[in-house]
């Protein structure tokens, strides 16, 4: 059975995911990720495919997971590695051992979430459609007063993963988390036992979005790194539909879809930008986009490209490869919904190849009904950046500007009302700059503030939090020469943008991996802001003064509730989720500047 490989092809109600590996096309994966080296001819140091074909599938699998090809396969899921090993060797692998041990499942019936309310927990990426990443006191059940009592209650190991999983989503006593191996878990939010487990085609980096479906149930939607969007029954994990939303081989869903009024709004990004590190790769043809899908069927309603024209062939680079463009303007963040204006907002990334385009590094407002672009604000023009820009022998044509800043808006814009009832859109990007824009006036600037240093590694990398008074800004900047001067947290006055406080990290001391950059998204509750660092320190700050109230070193080994060997490490992308007296956070990160891989989900309780 092939699960919807063709663009827009929908599989309805086909149930189980045990077929995740079988559903893969090993040949297509090989062509996308491996052929550039292994089919490169006799002068290549990489053994030719026929040579690899003489290996056993087990030996190939081992090379991809822990051996010499670990780096090349680090972003492939468990199912994709298996499909590659079977394709290259031409031989089947024995059946996959159980991913979750039977003792990790909840005993008895842990009950169905009969309740369809999703607002009593943390839903999607930003805890609500405006992406404030702010949890109210009654839902949080944790406040400044009991922060010192926070204690680790349990740890859950993500089997085989090298990153700590997606933003934990909690509703009706269940916690939903995905990982880069393609696993999706529904856990009992109090005890951490497994209610159900699914395995999908590719890695899940996008948070799970929950919503009431037309049939009276609760649906969980999410995307994977092969640009599929899935809908599953949140009660059982049963697949309802799966759609591929972009046919570029490197297209990926990094951020969670947004759900509003029966529709899913899906942001599309890609890994093509990094692939270009090899100048033999014809860079680039991916274009970022946003789609609206019918949430019940997965059917596409509209797709809006962040670059209008299709890429065409340009000059040859110095390796003799034709350069294509325009490309890029990926959408790395969850759309923010403006119900009042019937508009959604996203931030876009840099261009990958020339020519530069109008909507890169921009905040873009899109009409929710038609998909038409209502307005956009480009904050950095001519930012053409790709993997060759880091090479000493930068390929002139594929990276026209060695100084290109690579300052994506990887953060969801936050929609908030000021005290005088005026709407404000708060956006930050990798430059470390924060903007307040007026959504009622085509995104006109209200204020700007340089909240910290910026770089290609960020600046503001994954997420701001906003309450009614302040904007909490993490800084991901890292200077290897003076690590202690890197990172830090700041708070800006929501109405003026003025700096309210900024707090440096305590010195690294003798910590082995010192990287105090605040790359992960931050989370706010009344009185407290939580932020994690690339070296695994989780801090709680006073929202008023910036004083550090609590600190926990997550970069440790844990004995886990599911029996999986697990450790914490770098914290990036997802941040803390706070619901009902508990704080959940993933630790470990092996992409984009992560220095300590890890695979743990931690649950703290305040009592
Ligand atoms: C950037 C170039 C490059 C890419 C991309 C690449 N490989 Fe390799 N691969 C090599 C080189 C060079 C070697 C031999 C040297 C070594 O073992 O490091 C190798 C060796 C291997 C081996 C033999 C390892 C062993 O233990 O003998 C396997 C299997 C393999 N690659 C599979 C893959 C697969 C599958 C992919 C795609 C996911 C891939 N490679 C992508 C360059 C690459």
Boltz pocket constraint, residues with backbone or C-beta under 6 A from the ligand:
constraints:
  - pocket:
      binder: B
      contacts: [[A, 29], [A, 30], [A, 33], [A, 34], [A, 35], [A, 36], [A, 37], [A, 38], [A, 45], [A, 46], [A, 47], [A, 52], [A, 55], [A, 59], [A, 60], [A, 63], [A, 64], [A, 67], [A, 68], [A, 69], [A, 72], [A, 73], [A, 84]]
      max_distance: 6.0
